[in-house]
Amino acid sequence: MSGRTSGADAFTAKPRASAAYARRMMPAGRVLVVMVVALLTWTLMYAPTLKRAAEASPIGVRRSVSLAILTPIAAVSGFLGIDALAETIERAVGHDPKPGGPFVPAPEDLPEAPVTDDGGGGGRNGPSAEDEPIRVPTPTRRLRVVVAGDSLAAGLGYFAERVFRPKLVRVSRQGRISTGLARPDYFNWLSAMRRIVDVFDPDLVIVMLGENDQQSLQTVNGRPVAESGTAEWPTEYRHRVLQMMRIATSRGAKVVWAGLPICADPRLRDRARRQNEIFEFAADISPNVAYFDAWQRFMAPRGGYTAYFREGGHVVLIREGDGLHFNAVGYTILAREIAEVAVDAFGLAPRTFETEV
């Protein structure tokens, strides 16, 4: 006969198809179990990261409750070694999974040449180097660039390594997630910057931080200094920014301080604007410091937030879904634009970095 199916065959074919379809479906109870197991696994993996974020959060009931819940889970994660997988994932995307603790130099952070005070590219004395351009690097004496700050800087540092030419520039990535200038009891950036300057002796320091500083300011010992929203807060915060700039330039390094970019959440914008005003003012009165206005550079043409950027006649997506951080394309553009600020302000040789994405 032809390929036509008889009535009996058609009748028996339907149950077989239905049975096969039923076998492919997962019972609802099993789906729930899989979801619960996946959630528990994720929680165990990232409990240490969540705990560190809670430690850096504003003092209060919410922080205390979060720490009470996350501390034992993080301990179990560390005991089982599950947190190692999360750290591997974080490093793969350019994040530093362990922000706490002082700056610990790696072998590549050590200067390639002996530190001297002759102005030839080794150590430099701050005041005498105020009007000097950044030295011209060579393959044997590469430029030393440090990228420091919070999670914005962590992403920036990862892609700055791709923008700067490795034959002429060495990049030290010193981004620390959940850090800032508000909570030196959690991470002391002033102390860390002193160590970075002493060990790495940078030619150029790129700083990007502040997203975690929208809270009350504490001392190293955790004592409140200025409550958020008070008249004392801007004065104390400006003092800390100026200290950071002075330390970063204390051996003659140049600094490009990148302001906070506009974020998607309108509730956070007013405070971020005020922080940027402090950054810009401090840069204007500090020798060897230039300010990069990330807010204006990456805002929508008519103002407001946009996740896109016009590049070479094309519109490209540059922001992550959280409405704050950049994606790979965005960080690459950000690194290149900061390098161009260093060209204009400090005479950085354009050949030290890629001029196109």
C-alpha positions in Angstrom: 0.0 0.0 0.0 1.0 3.7 -0.2 2.3 5.6 2.8 -1.3 6.2 4.0 -1.8 5.1 7.6 -4.8 2.8 8.4 -7.3 3.8 10.9 -6.1 1.2 13.3 -2.5 2.3 13.0 -3.5 5.9 13.5 -5.5 5.0 16.6 -2.6 3.1 18.2 0.0 5.8 17.2 -1.6 8.5 19.3 -1.2 6.8 22.6 2.4 6.0 21.8 3.1 9.7 21.0 1.3 10.8 24.2 3.3 8.3 26.2 6.5 9.6 24.8 5.5 13.2 25.5 4.5 12.3 29.1 8.0 10.7 29.6 9.6 13.9 28.5 7.8 16.0 31.1 9.3 16.3 34.6 6.9 16.0 37.5 6.2 19.2 39.3 7.6 17.9 42.5 10.9 17.1 40.8 11.0 20.6 39.3 10.6 22.1 42.8 13.4 19.9 44.2 15.8 20.9 41.4 15.0 24.6 42.0 15.6 24.3 45.7 18.9 22.4 45.2 20.0 25.0 42.7 19.1 27.8 45.1 20.9 26.2 48.0 24.0 25.6 45.8 24.1 29.2 44.7 23.7 30.4 48.2 26.5 28.2 49.5 28.8 29.3 46.6 28.2 33.0 47.0 27.6 33.3 50.8 31.1 34.6 51.4 30.6 37.3 48.8 27.2 38.2 50.2 28.6 38.3 53.7 31.4 40.7 52.6 28.8 43.0 50.9 26.8 43.0 54.1 29.9 43.9 56.1 30.4 46.9 53.9 26.7 48.0 54.1 25.4 50.8 56.3 25.3 50.1 60.0 21.9 49.2 61.1 19.3 46.4 61.8 19.3 45.2 58.2 23.1 44.7 58.2 23.0 42.9 61.6 20.3 40.5 60.4 22.1 39.8 57.1 25.3 39.0 58.9 23.5 36.8 61.4 22.1 34.7 58.5 25.1 34.7 56.2 28.0 34.2 58.6 27.2 30.5 59.4 26.4 29.8 55.7 29.7 31.3 54.6 31.5 29.2 57.2 29.9 26.0 55.8 30.8 27.2 52.3 34.4 27.6 53.2 34.6 24.3 55.1 33.3 22.4 52.1 35.4 24.4 49.6 32.3 25.4 47.6 33.3 29.1 47.7 36.4 28.3 45.5 34.1 27.7 42.5 32.4 31.1 43.0 35.9 32.7 43.3 36.9 31.1 40.0 33.9 32.5 38.3 34.4 36.0 39.7 38.0 36.0 38.5 36.9 34.9 35.1 34.8 38.0 34.7 37.4 40.3 36.0 36.2 40.7 39.6 38.3 40.4 42.8 36.4 37.9 44.9 38.3 38.8 48.1 38.4 42.6 48.6 39.3 42.5 52.3 42.8 42.8 53.7 45.8 45.1 52.8 47.4 45.4 49.5 49.6 42.3 49.0 52.1 42.8 46.1 52.5 40.1 43.6 55.9 39.6 41.7 54.5 41.5 38.7 53.8 44.5 41.0 57.4 45.1 41.6 59.2 47.8 39.6 61.2 46.6 36.6 64.0 49.0 37.3 65.7 50.3 40.5 63.9 53.2 42.1 65.8 56.4 41.7 65.2 60.1 42.2 66.8 61.3 39.0 63.6 61.9 37.1 64.4 59.1 34.6 61.3 57.0 35.3 62.0 55.4 38.6 60.9 57.0 41.9 59.8 60.6 41.7 59.4 63.3 44.3 55.9 64.8 44.2 56.5 68.6 44.0 59.4 68.4 41.5 57.2 66.3 39.1 54.2 68.5 39.2 54.8 70.0 35.7 56.5 67.0 34.2 54.7 64.9 31.6 54.4 61.1 32.1 57.7 59.5 31.0 57.9 57.9 27.6 57.9 54.1 28.2 60.1 51.6 26.4 59.8 47.8 26.1 62.5 47.4 28.8 61.0 50.1 31.1 57.2 49.9 30.7 54.8 52.4 32.1 53.3 51.4 35.5 49.6 51.9 35.7 47.4 51.1 38.7 43.6 50.9 38.6 42.1 51.2 42.1 38.7 51.5 43.6 35.5 49.5 44.0 33.7 47.0 41.7 33.6 49.6 38.9 37.4 49.8 39.1 37.6 46.0 39.2 35.9 45.7 35.8 37.8 48.7 34.5 41.1 47.2 35.5 40.4 44.0 33.7 39.7 45.7 30.4 42.4 48.3 30.9 44.9 45.5 30.5 43.4 44.9 27.0 43.4 48.6 26.1 46.9 49.5 27.2 49.7 47.9 25.1 51.4 45.2 27.1 54.8 45.9 25.5 54.8 49.4 26.9 52.5 49.3 29.9 52.0 47.1 33.0 48.6 47.3 34.6 48.1 46.4 38.3 44.4 45.7 39.0 43.6 46.8 42.5 39.8 47.0 42.3 38.1 45.8 45.5 34.3 45.0 45.4 32.1 46.6 48.1 34.8 49.1 49.2 35.0 52.8 49.3 36.1 55.7 51.5 33.1 55.6 53.9 34.1 52.4 55.8 37.8 52.1 56.5 36.9 49.7 59.3 36.0 47.3 56.4 38.7 48.3 53.9 41.1 51.1 54.4 41.8 52.6 51.0 44.2 55.3 52.4 46.4 52.6 53.9 46.1 50.4 50.8 47.1 53.3 48.5 50.2 54.0 50.6 51.2 50.4 50.2 50.5 50.4 46.4 52.5 53.6 45.9 55.4 52.3 48.0 55.6 48.9 46.3 54.5 49.5 42.7 55.7 53.1 42.3 53.1 53.9 39.6 53.4 56.4 36.8 49.6 56.7 36.5 46.9 55.8 39.0 43.3 55.5 37.8 40.7 55.7 40.6 37.0 54.9 40.3 35.0 54.5 43.5 32.1 55.9 45.4 29.1 53.6 44.7 29.4 52.1 48.2 29.9 55.5 50.0 26.3 56.6 50.1 26.2 55.9 53.9 27.5 57.3 57.2 31.2 57.7 57.4 33.1 55.6 60.0 36.6 55.7 61.4 39.1 52.8 61.1 37.8 51.6 64.5 34.2 51.7 63.3 33.3 54.9 65.2 30.7 57.2 63.4 32.1 60.5 62.1 29.5 62.0 59.9 25.9 60.7 59.5 24.6 60.4 55.9 22.6 63.5 54.9 24.2 65.8 57.4 26.1 69.0 56.8 29.3 67.3 58.1 29.2 64.5 55.6 30.5 66.4 52.5 33.3 68.1 54.4 34.6 64.8 55.8 34.2 63.0 52.5 36.1 65.7 50.7 38.9 65.4 53.2 39.2 61.7 52.5 39.2 62.2 48.8 41.9 64.8 49.1 43.9 62.5 51.3 43.6 59.7 48.7 44.8 62.0 45.9 47.8 63.2 48.0 48.9 59.7 48.8 48.5 58.5 45.2 50.6 61.4 43.9 53.1 61.4 46.7 55.9 59.9 44.6 55.2 61.9 41.5 52.5 59.7 39.9 49.7 61.3 37.9 46.1 60.5 38.8 42.9 60.3 36.6 39.9 60.2 39.0 36.8 58.9 37.2 33.5 60.1 38.6 30.5 57.9 39.1 28.5 57.2 35.9 24.8 58.1 35.8 22.8 55.1 37.1 19.4 53.8 36.1 17.9 54.2 39.6 16.8 57.9 39.9 16.8 57.6 43.8 20.6 57.3 43.8 21.4 60.1 41.4 21.4 63.2 43.7 23.9 61.7 46.1 26.1 60.5 43.2 26.0 64.0 41.7 27.2 65.5 45.0 30.0 62.9 45.2 31.1 63.8 41.7 31.1 67.5 42.6 33.5 66.6 45.5 35.7 64.5 43.2 35.9 67.3 40.6 36.6 70.0 43.1 39.3 68.0 44.8 40.9 67.2 41.4 40.9 70.9 40.5 42.9 71.9 43.6 45.2 68.9 43.7 48.5 68.8 41.7 48.9 66.0 39.2 45.2 65.0 39.3 42.7 65.1 36.4 39.0 64.4 36.6 37.1 62.3 34.1 33.3 63.1 34.0 31.8 59.7 33.4 28.4 61.0 34.2 28.3 63.5 31.3 30.1 61.2 28.9 27.7 58.2 29.3 24.4 59.9 29.8 21.6 60.1 27.2 21.9 62.9 24.6 19.0 64.7 26.2 19.9 63.8 29.7 19.0 60.9 31.8 20.2 57.3 31.9 20.9 55.2 28.8 22.4 51.8 28.5 23.7 52.6 25.0 26.6 54.6 23.5 27.2 55.9 20.0 30.6 54.6 18.8 31.9 55.0 15.3 28.5 55.6 13.8 27.0 52.7 15.6 24.9 52.4 18.7 26.3 49.8 21.1 25.1 48.4 24.5 27.6 49.4 27.2 25.9 48.9 30.5 25.0 45.8 32.5 21.4 45.0 33.6 21.9 46.4 37.1 21.9 49.9 35.6 25.3 50.8 37.1 28.2 48.7 35.9 29.5 48.5 32.4 29.7 45.4 30.2 32.9 44.4 28.3 32.3 47.0 25.5 31.5 49.7 28.0 34.6 49.1 30.1 36.8 49.0 27.0 35.4 52.4 25.9 35.8 53.7 29.5 39.4 52.6 29.7 40.2 54.2 26.4 38.6 57.5 27.2 40.4 57.7 30.6 43.7 57.1 28.7 42.8 60.0 26.4 42.3 62.2 29.4 45.8 61.3 30.5 47.1 62.2 27.1 45.6 65.7 27.3 46.4 66.3 31.0 49.7 64.6 31.4 51.2 64.0 28.0 50.7 60.3 28.0 52.0 58.8 24.7 49.1 57.8 22.6 50.9 54.8 21.3 50.7 53.2 24.8 47.0 52.3 24.3 44.6 51.2 21.6 42.7 54.1 20.2 39.8 52.1 18.9 37.5 49.5 20.4 
